[in-house]
Amino acid sequence: MKTIGISQRIYISNFGEVRTQIDTRLLSFVLYCGYIPLPIPYFNETKKNSLKKLSRWVKMSNLDGLFLSGGDDIGKHKVRDFSEKFLISYSIKNKIPIYGVCRGMQIIGSLFRSKLIPVKGHVGKSHDVYYKGKRKTSVNSFHNFSLSKCPKNFSVEYKSLDGNIESIESKENKIYACMWHPERYNKFKKLDVQKFKKIFS
């Protein structure tokens, strides 16, 4: 069974401890799709030392895929930002498939030079997404920012009715990203499961 590395949120405790955390529903989703979920650690030191340790961990873990989770805006925790950018670059170089969700799509887009723009009406709501102008499905929404344009060498899959990009796919590498959270449904959607399996097959 393949192992999928999952990036985590960062939480600062009342004692100043830098902790990582992950939604257990995300672990369940990856397991439901038929893969072993493996939370990825961050090392809160200098950038050079942090990436050196993360690089060693990734090589030892022999990951079959990278899942970039949601939660927290880019810029809130620098260690997460530069760690995820390293993970994306490492995965592309080593032909490891990538699946990004919400913030995950944002950091993929920003790495490929697409700026983030603020959006309204996309937090705590469900809305339809469209493929070539035709309604495809309804998705959840928990984000304050969207990509300003499609990243270079990517294609847009879905857009919302207000024109915001909701999912993208690389034309050159096995990279897919969406702005909704496939793990936040009481029953996982067939569409999300099929896409996940396609990327990591």
N, C-alpha and C positions, 0 to 999 in steps of 0.2 A: 504494500500500500504506500502511495506517495505521501510525502510530508510537505505541508504548506506552512511557511513561516508567516506569522501575523504580527504586524506592527501594533504597538499599544499606546494608550493615552498616558499622560504623565500627571501625577497628582502629588501636590506638596502637602505633607501632613502638618498638624499643629506643632510638631516637634522639629519641623524643618527637613524631614526625611523626603527624599525624592523617590516616589513610588511609581511603578507602572501598573496599569490595570487594563482589563479587557472585558467586554460584555460577554457573559457566558452564552448568550444566544448566538453570538458570532462563532464560538467554538462548536456549538451544536449544528449550525448551518454547514460549516466545513466538513464536519463528521458525517452529516446527512448526505452530503454530496459524494462521500466515499473516500475522504482523505484524512490524514492525521494532522490536526491543528497543533502548531508549535509556536507559542508566544515568543516574540523576539525581544531580547533585553537591550537596554540602553546603558551606556556607561557615562555617568555625569562627572567627567573630568575635563581636561583641556580637549579641544576639538581633535588634535592630533592623537592623543592617547585614547580618546573615546573611539575613534574610527579604527585605530590599530587593533583594539580589543574586539570591536564589532566584526571587523574583517576576519579575525581569527575564529570567532564564534561561527560566522556564516560558513567558512570553509570546513570547519569540524562538523557542522550540522548537515551538510550535503543536501540542502533544500531542493525540492522539486518545483517549488512555486513560491511566489511572494504575494501576500494579501495585505494591501495598505488600508487600514481601518479608518473610520471616521472619528469625529470628536475633536474639539478645540481648533481654533483658527490658526492658520500658519502665522508664525511670529510670536506666539504665546510662549512656546518652549523651544529655544534654539537647539537644544540637544536632540529633540525629536526631529526638527526640521533637517538638520544636516545629516542625521542618521538615516532618515528615510530617503534623502537625495542620494546618499551613498548606496543604499540598498537598491534603488532603481538603476543606477549606473552599473553596479556590480551585476545585477540580474540581466541587463541588456547585453553586457559584455560576455556573460557566460550562458546566454540563451536560456535564461530561466523565465518562464511565463509570469506575468504580473496582472493582478486584478485589484483595481482601486475602487473604494467606496467613499463618496462625499468628499471629505478632506483628502482622501487618497487620490481622487480625480483632480482635485485642485492642485496638489503638489506635483502630480504628473504634468498637468498643464503648465504650471509655472516653470518647471524644469525645461519644458520645450517652448518657453518664451511666450506663453499666453498669459496676459495680465488678469488679475481677479477684479471683478466689479461688484459693488453691493447690489443686492436684489431685495425686493419687498414681496411679502406674501408667500414665502417659501419655508416658513418655520412652523412645525407642528400641524401640517396640513397634508391632504392628499390631493393630487391633481393628475390630469391626463397627460400623456406624452404622445408625440406624433412622429410618424416616420413618413417622410416625403409628403407631408400635409395631411396624412390620414391618421386618425386616432388608432393607437396600438393597444394601450393599456393604461391603468391608473397606478400611480406609485406614491409612496410616502415622501415627505420632504421636511428636512431639518437643517437647512443651510441659509446663511446670510450672504454668501458670495457665490458668484458664478464665473465661468471663463468668459473673457471678453471676445474671444475668437477661437476657432478650431486650431489646435496646435499643429505645427508643421509636420507633414507626413502622417497625419491622422485623418480619419473621416468621422463626420458626425453621424451617429445612429439616430438618436431621438432628441427632439426639442419639446419644450413646454409650449403652451398656447401663447404665452407672452414673449416667446422667441428665445428663451434661455436654453443653452446647451445642456442636455440631461445625460447624454452618454456618448462616449467616443471610443474608437478602436484604431490601433496603429496599423498602418499599411505595410510596415517593414518588420515589426516584431510582434510577438504574442503578448500584446498589452490591451486590456479592456478596462474601462472605468465608467462608473455611473454615479449620479448624484443622490440616488435613493439608497436605502439600507435594506438589502435582501433578508437580513437576519431579524428585522423588526416586525415580522408578520407572525401571527399565531400559527399559520400554516404556510410553510415556505412555498413560494410561487414556482410553478413549473418552468416559466420563462427564465427565472434567475438561475435555477439549478442547471438547466440545459446550457446556458451561457457559461457558467462556472466550469462545468465539465468539458465544454468545448475548448476553453482557454488552457486548461491544465491536462487535457488528454495527451 
